Amino acid sequence: MRFKRNLILVIALGMTVNTQTIATNGNQATATGQSARGAAGAGIAYPQDTLAVGINPAAGVHIGDRIDTGLELFKPKREFTYAGSTSDGNDTDVFIVPEFGYNRMLTRNISGNDKAFSLAIYGAGGQNTDYANHAIIRNAKLRFGIPLTNGQSPAMVNLEQLFVQPTFSTELGKRHSVGISAILAYQTLEVEGLEPFDNPTFSSSPGNVTNNGKDDAFGIGFSFGWIGKVNNRLTLGAMYQTRIKMDSFDKYKGIITDGGTLDIPAKTGIGLAFAASPKWDILFDINRVFYSDTKALGNSTIAPPETPASLGATTGFGWDDQTVYKFGVVYKHSSKLTLRAGLNYGKNPVPNSTFNDGFFNSLTQAITEKHLSLGFTYRIKPKMSITGSYVRTFEKTLTGNGTSLIGLGDAPDLRVNQHALGLTFSWHL
């Protein structure tokens, strides 16, 4: 009964969380959980806390009875240069990203075959830009005679994603474990300031392009994972997450392809953990995210009037699939203090080869590539610890290619860099 009451409380808390986040590998978070964040996101073969099931569902049987709850402060800088002037997309400049994890061992056997139930709730990615004056849209408004706001053209796109992930994992003997998660996904979307494109020339559904307030969507997917201990020093892992089919954003089906559907792409990954010494562990993961299989993200960006009324019908963001490499080290300094560091690299998914990609991606700014991570865990009491991480995402510039939109001059040059600082408290039950 106590376990059931705790589970109901966790679900209730999770569903009240409002998550606002911009992820750093495309629109995907580099990792779930501050422990993995401190090691550049590597963790497919190296579970460290309850949020590890968001990386690999097989993690639950390796982490014991515990609760982890924390917040991350995320500060991105988004801007672009167009026709000699710079537009700053940082009117909303700091975001709070929550996370919560609960793990319960269902059985414990000396011979292996342990079983566990886990529940992870976390911000799973998203995008935000908030411009006081978007230069390209301003020029479009002037061209079409649309009034400006005090001489400015504000524009905003805000996408939020929350995952609630119940997970079951089990050992297969002493060396292998597998897990399966159901992923309950929730999205919200709000778009403002795109009045020049809210008409039959550009959109397949005028009136459903901009300034319609928040809309939301639900979806469900699944994730599968395996962890195998090769020997006392080497552990391998693998995971696969299905594409998550989302409900449609009806208020924005005039700009989001496929009737307003913004599916969450499938991804897969492999990883290893190597115990180089009693104090040093070396981690390496490779993930592949299949953006091109989702219409809203993967469809080519072709501007009207070459394809009339293509917004909401055929036009996407033109993203390629992305391969992400994560290298981390963990140093167990003492029984109380663990230190982490890592490097994360994934070539940005915006190809810079399709007509108009600069304009549409100025509204999302998911072009970052290189990330440096630092982290720690300090055991405050025998059953209580605190974990922190810092992620520095180095500036990336995407040089515009071709005409930006409806003949309004050169494409914009996009620039993004990011800082993230997170803190989690953990209780071992």
Beta strands, then each sheet from edge to edge (+ up, - down):
strand 1: 66-82
strand 2: 85-88
strand 3: 95-107
strand 4: 115-131
strand 5: 155-172
strand 6: 176-192
strand 7: 215-229
strand 8: 234-241
strand 9: 245-246
strand 10: 267-275
strand 11: 280-289
strand 12: 322-332
strand 13: 337-346
strand 14: 370-381
strand 15: 384-398
strand 16: 413-428
sheet 1: 2+ 1- 3+ 4- 5+ 6- 7+ 8- 10+ 11- 12+ 13- 14+ 15- 16+
sheet 2: 2+ 1- 3+ 4- 5+ 6- 7+ 9-
end
